[in-house]
Protein backbone atom coordinates (compact mmCIF):
# COMPACT_ATOMS: atom_id res chain seq x y z
CA UNK A 1 0.00 0.00 0.00
CA UNK A 2 2.78 2.47 0.77
CA UNK A 3 4.48 1.82 -2.57
CA UNK A 4 1.16 2.23 -4.37
CA UNK A 5 0.75 5.62 -2.70
CA UNK A 6 4.27 6.64 -3.75
CA UNK A 7 3.57 5.63 -7.35
CA UNK A 8 0.36 7.68 -7.29
CA UNK A 9 2.32 10.68 -5.99
CA UNK A 10 4.95 10.21 -8.68
CA UNK A 11 2.26 10.16 -11.35
CA UNK A 12 0.69 13.29 -9.87
CA UNK A 13 4.02 15.15 -9.96
CA UNK A 14 4.65 14.21 -13.60
CA UNK A 15 1.06 14.94 -14.63
CA UNK A 16 1.31 18.41 -13.07
CA UNK A 17 4.71 18.98 -14.70
CA UNK A 18 3.47 18.20 -18.20
CA UNK A 19 0.20 20.11 -17.77
CA UNK A 20 2.12 23.19 -16.60
CA UNK A 21 4.46 22.94 -19.59
CA UNK A 22 1.45 22.85 -21.91
CA UNK A 23 -0.13 25.78 -20.07
CA UNK A 24 3.10 27.79 -20.34
CA UNK A 25 3.22 27.30 -24.10
CA UNK A 26 -0.45 28.26 -24.47
CA UNK A 27 0.04 31.40 -22.40
CA UNK A 28 3.09 32.40 -24.42
CA UNK A 29 1.45 31.82 -27.79
CA UNK A 30 -1.70 33.62 -26.64
CA UNK A 31 0.34 36.75 -26.05
CA UNK A 32 1.00 36.51 -22.30
CA UNK A 33 4.78 36.04 -22.13
CA UNK A 34 4.88 37.50 -18.59
CA UNK A 35 2.89 34.48 -17.37
CA UNK A 36 5.20 32.00 -19.10
CA UNK A 37 8.11 32.16 -16.61
CA UNK A 38 6.11 31.65 -13.39
CA UNK A 39 4.19 28.79 -14.96
CA UNK A 40 7.42 27.16 -16.08
CA UNK A 41 8.89 27.55 -12.59
CA UNK A 42 5.90 25.71 -11.08
CA UNK A 43 6.50 22.95 -13.61
CA UNK A 44 10.19 22.70 -12.67
CA UNK A 45 9.33 22.39 -8.98
CA UNK A 46 7.04 19.47 -9.66
CA UNK A 47 9.68 17.78 -11.81
CA UNK A 48 12.26 18.15 -9.03
CA UNK A 49 9.80 16.59 -6.57
CA UNK A 50 9.17 13.69 -8.95
CA UNK A 51 12.88 13.10 -9.42
CA UNK A 52 13.52 13.15 -5.68
CA UNK A 53 10.68 10.70 -5.04
CA UNK A 54 11.87 8.36 -7.79
CA UNK A 55 15.34 8.36 -6.26
CA UNK A 56 13.94 7.62 -2.79
CA UNK A 57 11.93 4.77 -4.31
CA UNK A 58 15.14 3.21 -5.62
CA UNK A 59 14.83 4.29 -9.24
CA UNK A 60 17.50 7.00 -9.61
CA UNK A 61 17.60 6.40 -13.38
CA UNK A 62 14.16 8.04 -13.52
CA UNK A 63 15.73 11.23 -12.22
CA UNK A 64 18.24 11.55 -15.06
CA UNK A 65 17.18 14.29 -17.44
CA UNK A 66 17.89 13.78 -21.15
CA UNK A 67 19.17 17.36 -21.38
CA UNK A 68 20.21 20.02 -18.85
CA UNK A 69 18.01 22.95 -17.90
CA UNK A 70 18.99 26.13 -19.64
N, C-alpha and C positions, 0 to 999 in steps of 0.2 A: 504493500500500500504506500509506503513512503517513497519508493522509487517511482511509482505511478504518478504520485503528486509532483515529484521533481520533473518528470517528463512533461507533465501538463504545464508546469511553470516554464520550462524551456520552450515549449511550443508557443506559449503566450508571449514570451520575450521576442521570439523571432517573428511572430505574426505582427506584433506592434512595430517592430523594426521595419519590416517591408511595407506595412501600411503607411507609416510615416514617410518613408522614402517616396512612395507614390503620391502622397499628399504634398510633399515638398515640390515635386516636379509640377503638379497641377497648379499650385500657387504661383510658382515662377512663370509658367507659361500663360497663366491668366493675368499676368501683369502685377503681381504682388511679390517682387523680389525681396522686400524687407521681411517678409514672413518665411522665406526660404531657409535662412540660416537657423532661426530658433527651432524650426520643425526638424531640420537635419540634426541639430544637437540632441533633441529628444530621441531621435532614431539611434544615434550613436550610443547614448546611455543605455538603451535597451539591448543593443548588440553587446556592449561590454558586460552587462549582467548575464546575458545568455552564455557568453564565452566563459565567464567565471563559474557559472553553474555547471556547464559541461565539463570543465576541468575538475571541479569538486566531485562530479559523478564518475570520474575516471576515464573521461574521453577527451584528453587535451588536444587531440587532433582536430576536434570540432571547433577549437578556438584559434586555429591557424587561418589567418585571412589570406586570400589568394593574391592580394595586393595591399600595399601600405596605404594608410590614410594620408591624404594630401594636406 
